[in-house]
Amino acid sequence: MTEPTPIPELLEELFTEADLRIADYMKANDGEADGFVASDFVAVHETLARLVAAGIPLGGSFCEWGSGFGVVAMIANHHGFDAHGIELQGDLVEAAEELSNDFDLEAIFVAGTFIPPEAKAREQADRFLWDDTGAADGHEALGVEIGEWDVVFAYPWPGEAWVVESVFEQGAASGALLITYEDGQGVRVREKMESGELRELDMEKQG
Ligand SMILES: C[S@@+](CC[C@H](N)C(=O)[O-])C[C@H]1O[C@@H](n2cnc3c(N)ncnc32)[C@H](O)[C@@H]1O
Protein backbone atom coordinates (compact mmCIF):
# COMPACT_ATOMS: atom_id res chain seq x y z
CA MET A 1 0.00 0.00 0.00
CA THR A 2 1.16 3.54 -0.79
CA GLU A 3 1.57 5.96 2.13
CA PRO A 4 -1.23 8.59 2.38
CA THR A 5 -0.22 11.94 0.86
CA PRO A 6 -0.28 14.89 3.30
CA ILE A 7 -3.13 17.31 2.64
CA PRO A 8 -2.06 20.96 2.22
CA GLU A 9 -3.65 23.33 4.76
CA LEU A 10 -5.65 25.22 2.13
CA LEU A 11 -7.21 21.98 0.87
CA GLU A 12 -8.01 20.85 4.44
CA GLU A 13 -9.87 24.14 4.94
CA LEU A 14 -11.53 23.86 1.52
CA PHE A 15 -12.81 20.33 2.25
CA THR A 16 -14.16 21.37 5.68
CA GLU A 17 -15.97 24.39 4.24
CA ALA A 18 -17.26 22.40 1.24
CA ASP A 19 -18.66 19.70 3.58
CA LEU A 20 -20.54 22.38 5.56
CA ARG A 21 -21.97 24.06 2.45
CA ILE A 22 -22.90 20.70 0.89
CA ALA A 23 -24.70 19.67 4.10
CA ASP A 24 -26.68 22.95 4.01
CA TYR A 25 -27.47 22.40 0.32
CA MET A 26 -28.69 18.86 0.98
CA LYS A 27 -30.84 20.07 3.90
CA ALA A 28 -32.37 22.80 1.74
CA ASN A 29 -33.15 20.16 -0.93
CA ASP A 30 -34.67 17.58 1.46
CA GLY A 31 -31.57 15.41 1.21
CA GLU A 32 -32.14 14.65 -2.49
CA ALA A 33 -30.40 17.38 -4.48
CA ASP A 34 -31.27 15.92 -7.88
CA GLY A 35 -28.47 13.45 -8.35
CA PHE A 36 -25.71 15.49 -6.73
CA VAL A 37 -23.46 13.47 -4.43
CA ALA A 38 -19.95 14.60 -3.55
CA SER A 39 -16.99 12.33 -4.27
CA ASP A 40 -14.15 11.47 -1.89
CA PHE A 41 -12.10 14.67 -2.06
CA VAL A 42 -9.15 13.29 -0.08
CA ALA A 43 -8.87 10.25 -2.37
CA VAL A 44 -9.01 12.44 -5.49
CA HIS A 45 -6.40 14.81 -4.04
CA GLU A 46 -4.09 11.83 -3.33
CA THR A 47 -4.48 10.56 -6.89
CA LEU A 48 -3.74 13.98 -8.40
CA ALA A 49 -0.76 14.46 -6.08
CA ARG A 50 0.63 11.07 -7.21
CA LEU A 51 0.16 11.95 -10.88
CA VAL A 52 1.89 15.29 -10.35
CA ALA A 53 4.76 13.54 -8.51
CA ALA A 54 4.98 11.07 -11.41
CA GLY A 55 5.58 13.97 -13.80
CA ILE A 56 2.18 14.79 -15.31
CA PRO A 57 2.70 18.26 -16.86
CA LEU A 58 1.55 21.09 -14.60
CA GLY A 59 -0.52 23.89 -16.07
CA GLY A 60 -2.38 21.38 -18.20
CA SER A 61 -6.07 21.77 -18.90
CA PHE A 62 -8.48 19.98 -16.59
CA CYS A 63 -12.25 19.60 -16.71
CA GLU A 64 -14.65 18.19 -14.14
CA TRP A 65 -17.66 16.78 -16.04
CA GLY A 66 -20.72 17.20 -13.82
CA SER A 67 -18.89 19.43 -11.37
CA GLY A 68 -21.43 19.77 -8.56
CA PHE A 69 -19.77 21.99 -5.91
CA GLY A 70 -16.63 22.03 -8.08
CA VAL A 71 -14.29 20.84 -5.36
CA VAL A 72 -12.35 18.48 -7.64
CA ALA A 73 -11.74 21.29 -10.17
CA MET A 74 -10.51 23.41 -7.22
CA ILE A 75 -8.15 20.63 -6.07
CA ALA A 76 -6.80 20.47 -9.64
CA ASN A 77 -6.36 24.24 -9.70
CA HIS A 78 -4.46 24.05 -6.42
CA HIS A 79 -2.20 21.39 -8.03
CA GLY A 80 -1.42 23.83 -10.86
CA PHE A 81 -3.99 22.91 -13.50
CA ASP A 82 -6.01 25.29 -15.62
CA ALA A 83 -9.22 23.93 -14.16
CA HIS A 84 -12.83 24.04 -15.35
CA GLY A 85 -16.15 22.46 -14.51
CA ILE A 86 -19.32 21.83 -16.52
CA GLU A 87 -22.53 21.31 -14.53
CA LEU A 88 -26.18 20.89 -15.57
CA GLN A 89 -27.66 22.55 -12.48
CA GLY A 90 -27.31 26.34 -12.35
CA ASP A 91 -27.53 26.60 -8.54
CA LEU A 92 -24.54 24.24 -8.24
CA VAL A 93 -22.56 26.33 -10.74
CA GLU A 94 -23.19 29.38 -8.53
CA ALA A 95 -22.21 27.45 -5.38
CA ALA A 96 -18.96 26.29 -7.05
CA GLU A 97 -18.08 29.81 -8.21
CA GLU A 98 -18.68 31.19 -4.72
CA LEU A 99 -16.54 28.51 -3.06
CA SER A 100 -13.71 28.95 -5.57
CA ASN A 101 -13.73 32.75 -5.11
CA ASP A 102 -13.82 32.43 -1.31
CA PHE A 103 -10.61 30.36 -1.45
CA ASP A 104 -8.92 32.61 -4.04
CA LEU A 105 -8.82 29.73 -6.50
CA GLU A 106 -9.22 30.22 -10.24
CA ALA A 107 -11.41 27.34 -11.34
CA ILE A 108 -13.93 28.32 -14.03
CA PHE A 109 -17.46 26.89 -14.09
CA VAL A 110 -20.18 26.93 -16.73
CA ALA A 111 -23.76 25.73 -16.80
CA GLY A 112 -24.42 23.13 -19.46
CA THR A 113 -23.94 19.53 -20.45
CA PHE A 114 -20.59 17.83 -21.01
CA ILE A 115 -22.20 15.60 -23.66
CA PRO A 116 -21.82 17.40 -26.99
CA PRO A 117 -24.62 17.29 -29.59
CA GLU A 118 -22.53 15.09 -31.92
CA ALA A 119 -21.68 12.49 -29.23
CA LYS A 120 -22.35 8.88 -30.30
CA ALA A 121 -23.84 8.35 -26.82
CA ARG A 122 -26.77 10.55 -27.92
CA GLU A 123 -27.96 7.66 -30.10
CA GLN A 124 -28.88 5.96 -26.80
CA ALA A 125 -30.12 9.08 -25.00
CA ASP A 126 -33.08 7.09 -23.67
CA ARG A 127 -30.53 5.38 -21.36
CA PHE A 128 -29.32 8.70 -19.82
CA LEU A 129 -30.14 8.96 -16.12
CA TRP A 130 -30.14 12.75 -16.31
CA ASP A 131 -32.21 14.44 -18.94
CA ASP A 132 -29.98 17.18 -20.38
CA THR A 133 -32.49 18.22 -23.03
CA GLY A 134 -32.30 21.97 -23.54
CA ALA A 135 -28.99 22.36 -21.68
CA ALA A 136 -26.30 24.45 -23.34
CA ASP A 137 -23.26 22.68 -24.78
CA GLY A 138 -20.77 23.17 -21.92
CA HIS A 139 -17.72 22.80 -24.13
CA GLU A 140 -19.03 25.42 -26.53
CA ALA A 141 -19.72 27.73 -23.55
CA LEU A 142 -16.07 27.33 -22.48
CA GLY A 143 -14.80 27.68 -26.07
CA VAL A 144 -12.88 24.41 -25.66
CA GLU A 145 -12.96 21.17 -27.68
CA ILE A 146 -12.98 17.87 -25.77
CA GLY A 147 -9.70 17.01 -27.51
CA GLU A 148 -8.01 19.92 -25.70
CA TRP A 149 -8.40 18.49 -22.17
CA ASP A 150 -5.28 16.91 -20.68
CA VAL A 151 -7.28 15.52 -17.76
CA VAL A 152 -11.01 14.92 -17.30
CA PHE A 153 -12.60 13.97 -13.98
CA ALA A 154 -16.11 12.57 -13.50
CA TYR A 155 -18.10 10.95 -10.73
CA PRO A 156 -20.82 9.24 -12.72
CA TRP A 157 -23.74 7.40 -11.20
CA PRO A 158 -23.39 3.62 -11.62
CA GLY A 159 -25.62 3.44 -14.70
CA GLU A 160 -24.02 6.50 -16.30
CA ALA A 161 -20.32 5.52 -16.41
CA TRP A 162 -20.70 4.33 -20.02
CA VAL A 163 -21.72 7.86 -21.10
CA VAL A 164 -18.57 9.42 -19.64
CA GLU A 165 -16.38 6.70 -21.19
CA SER A 166 -18.07 6.99 -24.58
CA VAL A 167 -17.79 10.80 -24.76
CA PHE A 168 -14.15 10.64 -23.61
CA GLU A 169 -13.20 7.81 -26.01
CA GLN A 170 -14.82 9.63 -28.91
CA GLY A 171 -13.46 13.13 -28.27
CA ALA A 172 -10.32 13.07 -26.11
CA ALA A 173 -6.82 13.31 -27.56
CA SER A 174 -4.51 10.34 -27.24
CA GLY A 175 -2.51 10.63 -24.01
CA ALA A 176 -5.38 12.40 -22.21
CA LEU A 177 -6.30 11.01 -18.78
CA LEU A 178 -9.76 10.12 -17.52
CA ILE A 179 -10.02 10.07 -13.73
CA THR A 180 -13.23 8.67 -12.32
CA TYR A 181 -14.56 8.17 -8.84
CA GLU A 182 -17.08 5.37 -8.74
CA ASP A 183 -19.03 3.85 -5.87
CA GLY A 184 -17.39 0.59 -4.86
CA GLN A 185 -14.36 1.18 -7.13
CA GLY A 186 -12.80 4.32 -5.66
CA VAL A 187 -10.59 6.44 -7.90
CA ARG A 188 -9.53 5.03 -11.29
CA VAL A 189 -7.15 6.60 -13.80
CA ARG A 190 -7.27 5.63 -17.47
CA GLU A 191 -5.24 6.93 -20.38
CA LYS A 192 -6.50 7.20 -23.94
CA MET A 193 -4.22 5.19 -26.19
CA GLU A 194 -3.46 5.93 -29.84
CA SER A 195 -5.70 2.98 -30.70
CA GLY A 196 -8.56 4.90 -29.07
CA GLU A 197 -8.87 2.38 -26.24
CA LEU A 198 -8.56 3.29 -22.57
CA ARG A 199 -5.68 1.80 -20.58
CA GLU A 200 -5.95 1.53 -16.79
CA LEU A 201 -3.00 3.07 -14.89
CA ASP A 202 -1.87 1.38 -11.71
CA MET A 203 -1.89 4.24 -9.21
CA GLU A 204 0.02 2.21 -6.60
CA LYS A 205 3.02 2.41 -8.97
CA GLN A 206 2.75 6.20 -9.56
CA GLY A 207 4.66 8.77 -7.54
C1 LIG B 1 -22.43 12.33 -8.55
S1 LIG B 1 -22.41 14.11 -8.75
C2 LIG B 1 -20.65 14.47 -8.67
C3 LIG B 1 -20.34 15.93 -8.33
C4 LIG B 1 -18.84 16.29 -8.31
N1 LIG B 1 -18.20 16.00 -9.58
C5 LIG B 1 -18.08 15.58 -7.21
O1 LIG B 1 -17.32 14.66 -7.54
O2 LIG B 1 -18.22 15.94 -6.03
C6 LIG B 1 -22.74 14.23 -10.52
C7 LIG B 1 -23.05 15.64 -11.00
O3 LIG B 1 -23.12 15.60 -12.44
C8 LIG B 1 -24.15 16.47 -12.86
N2 LIG B 1 -24.52 16.03 -14.23
C9 LIG B 1 -25.19 14.90 -14.58
N3 LIG B 1 -25.28 14.80 -15.93
C10 LIG B 1 -24.63 15.89 -16.44
C11 LIG B 1 -24.38 16.34 -17.78
N4 LIG B 1 -24.80 15.67 -18.84
N5 LIG B 1 -23.67 17.49 -17.94
C12 LIG B 1 -23.23 18.20 -16.85
N6 LIG B 1 -23.46 17.82 -15.56
C13 LIG B 1 -24.14 16.67 -15.36
C14 LIG B 1 -25.22 16.33 -11.79
O4 LIG B 1 -26.07 17.45 -11.77
C15 LIG B 1 -24.37 16.21 -10.52
O5 LIG B 1 -24.11 17.47 -9.95
The ligand as an SDF file (V2000), in Angstrom:
LIG
                    3D

 27 29  0  0  0  0  0  0  0  0999 V2000
  -22.4280   12.3300   -8.5480 C   0  0  0  0  0  0  0  0  0  0  0  0
  -22.4060   14.1070   -8.7540 S   0  0  0  0  0  0  0  0  0  0  0  0
  -20.6500   14.4710   -8.6700 C   0  0  0  0  0  0  0  0  0  0  0  0
  -20.3390   15.9280   -8.3350 C   0  0  0  0  0  0  0  0  0  0  0  0
  -18.8400   16.2910   -8.3100 C   0  0  0  0  0  0  0  0  0  0  0  0
  -18.1960   15.9990   -9.5790 N   0  0  0  0  0  0  0  0  0  0  0  0
  -18.0790   15.5780   -7.2130 C   0  0  0  0  0  0  0  0  0  0  0  0
  -17.3180   14.6600   -7.5450 O   0  0  0  0  0  0  0  0  0  0  0  0
  -18.2210   15.9360   -6.0350 O   0  0  0  0  0  0  0  0  0  0  0  0
  -22.7420   14.2280  -10.5210 C   0  0  0  0  0  0  0  0  0  0  0  0
  -23.0460   15.6370  -10.9980 C   0  0  0  0  0  0  0  0  0  0  0  0
  -23.1150   15.5990  -12.4410 O   0  0  0  0  0  0  0  0  0  0  0  0
  -24.1450   16.4710  -12.8630 C   0  0  0  0  0  0  0  0  0  0  0  0
  -24.5200   16.0300  -14.2270 N   0  0  0  0  0  0  0  0  0  0  0  0
  -25.1890   14.9020  -14.5780 C   0  0  0  0  0  0  0  0  0  0  0  0
  -25.2790   14.8030  -15.9260 N   0  0  0  0  0  0  0  0  0  0  0  0
  -24.6320   15.8870  -16.4390 C   0  0  0  0  0  0  0  0  0  0  0  0
  -24.3770   16.3420  -17.7770 C   0  0  0  0  0  0  0  0  0  0  0  0
  -24.8040   15.6720  -18.8400 N   0  0  0  0  0  0  0  0  0  0  0  0
  -23.6680   17.4880  -17.9390 N   0  0  0  0  0  0  0  0  0  0  0  0
  -23.2290   18.1970  -16.8520 C   0  0  0  0  0  0  0  0  0  0  0  0
  -23.4560   17.8180  -15.5630 N   0  0  0  0  0  0  0  0  0  0  0  0
  -24.1410   16.6730  -15.3640 C   0  0  0  0  0  0  0  0  0  0  0  0
  -25.2240   16.3270  -11.7910 C   0  0  0  0  0  0  0  0  0  0  0  0
  -26.0730   17.4500  -11.7670 O   0  0  0  0  0  0  0  0  0  0  0  0
  -24.3650   16.2090  -10.5220 C   0  0  0  0  0  0  0  0  0  0  0  0
  -24.1140   17.4710   -9.9500 O   0  0  0  0  0  0  0  0  0  0  0  0
  1  2  1  0
  2  3  1  0
  2 10  1  0
  3  4  1  0
  4  5  1  0
  5  6  1  0
  5  7  1  0
  7  8  2  0
  7  9  1  0
 10 11  1  0
 11 12  1  0
 11 26  1  0
 12 13  1  0
 13 14  1  0
 13 24  1  0
 14 15  1  0
 14 23  1  0
 15 16  2  0
 16 17  1  0
 17 18  1  0
 17 23  2  0
 18 19  1  0
 18 20  2  0
 20 21  1  0
 21 22  2  0
 22 23  1  0
 24 25  1  0
 24 26  1  0
 26 27  1  0
M  CHG  2   2   1   9  -1
M  END
$$$$
